[in-house]
Amino acid sequence: METFGVAIWEKWGSAFPEHTELVEASSALAALEQVMRISGIQRASRAAVSPVGISCISRYERLRLTLPSLEVKTISSPCLQTGEST
């Protein structure tokens, strides 16, 4: 288990995330799903997840939480190093 910082934007175009949490999970996607379930979020426009203490950010877009799993339409990068561009 690793500690992740999770930020979720429910509305497209919002400058700041509506939800931010620190959670322990086995992966970035598992951390994201955990925060969405705890917060009662079913859909989000985008999200960013980063392991605490590591300069690595995973970004996701168009998220939908279903009963069995989390559906993600776009992943901009599974792990984009801070300071790099795509």
SVG drawing of the C-alpha trace seen along z (x, -y; Angstrom):
<svg xmlns="http://www.w3.org/2000/svg" viewBox="-24 -28 34 34">
<polyline fill="none" stroke="black" stroke-width="0.4" points="0.0,0.0 1.1,-3.5 -0.2,-6.9 -1.7,-8.9 -2.9,-12.5 -6.1,-12.6 -7.8,-15.6 -11.1,-15.4 -12.8,-18.0 -16.5,-17.2 -17.2,-20.1 -15.3,-20.7 -13.5,-24.1 -13.2,-24.4 -9.9,-26.0 -9.7,-24.1 -10.7,-20.5 -13.9,-20.1 -12.4,-17.1 -8.9,-16.5 -7.9,-13.6 -4.9,-11.6 -5.6,-7.8 -3.8,-4.6 -4.2,-2.2 -2.4,0.3 -2.4,-1.9 -3.3,-5.3 -6.5,-4.1 -7.5,-2.2 -6.9,-5.4 -9.1,-7.4 -11.9,-4.8 -11.7,-4.8 -12.1,-8.6 -15.0,-8.6 -16.8,-5.9 -16.3,-7.6 -17.3,-11.0 -20.3,-9.7 -19.1,-10.9 -20.5,-9.0 -19.1,-11.2 -16.1,-13.5 -14.6,-15.5 -11.0,-15.0 -8.7,-13.8 -5.1,-13.8 -3.4,-11.2 0.2,-11.4 2.1,-9.2 3.1,-11.2 6.8,-12.1 7.2,-11.2 7.1,-13.6 4.8,-11.5 1.3,-12.6 -1.3,-10.4 -4.1,-12.3 -7.5,-11.0 -10.5,-12.5 -14.2,-11.6 -14.6,-9.3 -17.7,-7.3 -18.1,-5.1 -20.2,-2.0 -21.3,0.6 -18.5,3.1 -15.7,0.7 -14.4,-2.6 -14.6,-3.5 -12.0,-6.0 -12.4,-7.3 -9.0,-9.1 -5.7,-8.8 -3.4,-11.6 -0.4,-9.7 -0.2,-6.9 2.7,-8.7 3.8,-12.1 6.9,-13.3 6.5,-16.8 7.9,-19.4 7.6,-17.3 5.1,-17.9 3.3,-15.5"/>
</svg>
